[in-house]
Amino acid sequence: MKMWSAFVVSMLMITPILKANAQNYPCSKSMGGVSHCKDGKFVCKNGKISQSKKVCS
């Protein structure tokens, strides 16, 4: 029983970390990542402006 409760507690602690890592970030996948910030918008490494609603500084 102790082993089962330790497992449940550890899973409850890991869940928020997994959700945080699953978020979408500007310039992901084929965009190559963020190169720099221009006028509050993310500029991707491929030169395109990200459509993200997040504002960079």
C-alpha positions as CSV (number, residue, x, y, z in Angstrom):
1,M,0.0,0.0,0.0
2,K,2.9,2.4,0.8
3,M,4.4,1.7,-2.6
4,W,1.1,2.5,-4.4
5,S,0.6,5.8,-2.5
6,A,4.2,6.8,-3.2
7,F,3.6,6.1,-6.9
8,V,0.4,8.2,-7.0
9,V,2.0,11.1,-5.2
10,S,5.0,11.1,-7.6
11,M,2.7,11.1,-10.6
12,L,0.8,14.0,-9.2
13,M,4.1,15.9,-8.9
14,I,5.2,15.1,-12.4
15,T,1.9,16.0,-14.2
16,P,2.4,19.8,-14.1
17,I,5.9,19.5,-15.4
18,L,4.7,17.5,-18.4
19,K,2.0,20.0,-19.2
20,A,4.4,22.9,-19.1
21,N,6.7,21.1,-21.6
22,A,3.8,20.4,-23.9
23,Q,3.1,24.1,-24.6
24,N,3.5,25.6,-28.0
25,Y,6.4,28.0,-28.5
26,P,6.8,30.7,-31.2
27,C,8.6,29.6,-34.3
28,S,8.4,25.9,-33.6
29,K,8.9,22.9,-36.0
30,S,9.7,24.0,-39.6
31,M,10.3,27.7,-38.6
32,G,13.6,26.7,-36.9
33,G,13.2,28.4,-33.6
34,V,13.3,32.1,-32.5
35,S,16.0,34.2,-34.1
36,H,15.3,37.6,-32.4
37,C,12.6,40.0,-31.4
38,K,11.5,42.9,-33.6
39,D,8.7,45.4,-32.7
40,G,7.3,43.0,-30.0
41,K,7.0,40.1,-32.5
42,F,9.2,37.0,-32.8
43,V,11.3,36.6,-35.9
44,C,12.0,33.0,-36.7
45,K,15.3,31.7,-38.0
46,N,13.8,31.2,-41.4
47,G,13.1,34.9,-41.6
48,K,9.3,34.8,-41.2
49,I,7.4,36.6,-38.4
50,S,5.7,34.3,-36.0
51,Q,1.9,34.3,-35.8
52,S,2.2,33.9,-32.0
53,K,0.0,36.1,-29.8
54,K,2.8,36.3,-27.3
55,V,4.8,39.6,-27.1
56,C,8.5,39.6,-26.9
57,S,10.7,42.3,-25.5
